[in-house]
Amino acid sequence: MLILRIYPNQYGYCHLSSGDLLRAEVASGSERGQELQEIMKRGELVPLETVLAMIRDKMLANTDAKGFLIDGYPREVDQGKQFESSVSNFIFSFMFFFKLI
């Protein structure tokens, strides 16, 4: 797994970081990026639906990837369940969750 984290593209996997996706959206200056910036400035968590939509959109844009290494998401079991029901069912058939202690 460490090899995939360091060199995901070399093995055909697409590395997606929820934090990187959020920062890129803010940096884009888009309307959604401005909304995200305000949420983060207040120290609030970005709504789960927004994070899921951003991950799903990026996964759908990378159809040639063998798989996806999603970094920083999910952080809770309920988030994983929501991901399974709203994203993974139409993109791939299995996934692994790792908790590093």
C-alpha positions, 0 to 999 in steps of 0.5 A: 500500500505504501508503494501505491501511496508514493507512486500511484500513477506508475501502477495505473491508479489515480490518487485522490486527496479530499483535502487537495480537491477542496484546496483546488476548488477554493483556488479555482475561484469558482462559486463553489470554491468561494462557498467552501472557503467561507465554510473553512474560514469559519472552522466548519466541516465541508458538507459530506454531500459536497465532498462526495460529489467532488470525489465522484466527479474526479473518479468519473473524469479518470475512467482510464484508471485501474482503481483509485487511492482515496486519501483523507476519506472516509474518516468515519464508518458512516461516511464510508457507508454513504460513499458505498451507497452514493459513489462506489456502486456505479464506479467499482465493485470493491474497496478497502478501508485502512485505519492507520494507528 
